[in-house]
Amino acid sequence: MLNQFLEPRQPRLMLQFIVLMVMSVVVVSAANAQDIIKGDWTYSDGGYIGSPTPTKGDGPDGEAGCNILFWSGEGLLGHPCAMECKSSGGYKLTGEDYQSNCNQAPNNSMGEITHKDGDSCTIVKGSPEGTNSKGVGGGFFPNGHPRCQGVVGDPHLTSFDGTRVDLQASGEFVFTKSLDDGFEVQGRLESAGKSRSVSVVTSIAVSVPPYRITMSPKAGDFLRVDGEVFDIPDGESLILTDADTIIVHQGRRHTIVLPDSTNVHVDNFSNKFLNFFVLLAESRDGRMVGIGGNGDGNKSNDFLTATGTQLASPPDFETLYKQFAESWRVTAESSLFDYLPSESYETFQDPGMPYQKVALSDISLVKKARAEMACRAAGLITGPSLEDCIFDYALTGEELFIESAISTQQPPQFVEEPDTVKVEAPRTGFAAHKIELGILGPVKVGSWIGFAPKDSSAASKVDTPFSDARLNGKGKNTSLLVPSTPGHYELRYREDQKLGPTTFRIPFEVVAPEIEIKAASSAPVGGELEVTLVGDIGDSMRLVVVPAESTNNKGRALTLGQGTESTGTLRRLPKEAGEYELRVVSSYGKTKAVYAKRALRLE
């Protein structure tokens, strides 16, 4: 067994490491874990629930919930790998699945953990109650008591009561502060790169009296307690004895666990930005102030200024920044942050940010379509996390924002419901590209799904082959070809392939692709030409060479594959000299759409 002690610079700190071993756990200098950490918190090897953080359906109004750290130790509850997770609906996981998947169930805040020796701990919403046969408490909030404040991406805020808003400010702000004790969380927002309208979280500071904890990837030394650097190895924990609090490091995440089971999760994305989540103990409901609201379960009063002025929910752009956020900007005296020798409080204050409002509607359709393709390819589905991903990736092109979005949503599996057909589909796509649809039955034999022009008659469909499909009566994944002509469309489902009523419609924007043709400007008649295409290349596109003035897109062709770059050789070019064009066109349908062209002289 390995024990580690830290020699504190100030004896009152009494900071100690807990080393999480594979087969056993040692609590340093303690006969009983509960003598150190109040609130029935105990320990185990990797006994961690909370990654990914929110799970669908557990929060207020059926939105994403959050997970709170759960630890169990030798002689207390046994190891997590020996547990089962059950819900009132019968969902059950055992063995190694527990650690990775138990946070996905139950879908409400009730459930039970059963151990191999028959002991059990009931999971009660918002209360660390429940005991095993030895009378030892469990201390678990299933998927989080729903009071969870999230700050993710660039950055998207969710209040404790579930209100969502974007905050592209710059400076240091009070995100939440207790009215009853000294617990407080401050966040530092800085411009993302050279942007004057997009920001990210670069540091957080937490007050857990008598300690001040800061986390900042840009400082070089990520974690400090009262200004002193501490490097917690992955999988290990740091105890702050005077506060009965633990700091846990696991992967990209550091978690601060307070004695009342309040959690602060901080996720570090390659030292470029932070996501953080504050998960309240039930006793703190309605007793918080700050940008995250008060956590009383009422969304309408989330926007309360530091001076007590109640604002509309949500406030307009000017009110959000000039009244609400500005009122929660910390002062040099109230700041909890550490500053490098070259820095000061003033270094990070820019009340002018953002210098212009940026909304998803301001982003080009091409960038949005590319972003949605990338985000869905990573596994995100329709919902807030996908929306955040599209916005962040479209604005920045930074793949870390896709990782960030994935970490905040575990895509739920479809659950079949009687007489209900569900379709998971994108809302944008490039012309002549393929898209994937997820369909869950009961789907009647002969039912139909496909594209139709917006506002067209119920029986309408597009003339592009493979842009609709007859379903065989079983739910499944299927692919459709996006119509070849850009514009406003709908994905429609109806139970009768011919004239049956439309069961539902999904708005869909067909976007014109941007493609560049790279090739020599001239070639020999009857010869060959190497061509490279770069851009939004679709599965049903082809490259043709036709006379420059031709309105017909038929000619010597090169078939392309879907992707962002494709290189091939056009062979047996026309035998007549003259002016020609290389054109990227659709392989199917009667469309004359040309997605890219380049002049070519044959000599």
Beta strands, then each sheet from edge to edge (+ up, - down):
strand 1: 15-20
strand 2: 25-26
strand 3: 83-86
strand 4: 92-93
strand 5: 111-115
strand 6: 120-123
strand 7: 148-152
strand 8: 156-158
strand 9: 164-166
strand 10: 171-178
strand 11: 184-191
strand 12: 199-208
strand 13: 211-215
strand 14: 223-225
strand 15: 228-229
strand 16: 237-240
strand 17: 245-250
strand 18: 253-257
strand 19: 263-269
strand 20: 273-279
strand 21: 288-289
strand 22: 422-424
strand 23: 428-430
strand 24: 434-440
strand 25: 448-453
strand 26: 468-470
strand 27: 477-481
strand 28: 487-494
strand 29: 502-511
strand 30: 515-518
strand 31: 522-523
strand 32: 529-537
strand 33: 541-547
strand 34: 556-559
strand 35: 563-570
strand 36: 578-586
strand 37: 594-602
sheet 1: 2+ 1- 16+ 17- 18+ 19- 20+ 7- 8+ 9-
sheet 2: 4+ 3- 5+ 6-
sheet 3: 15+ 14- 13+ 12- 11+ 10- 21+
sheet 4: 22+ 24- 27+
sheet 5: 23+ 29+ 28- 25+ 26-
sheet 6: 30+ 32- 35+
sheet 7: 31+ 37+ 36- 33+ 34-
end
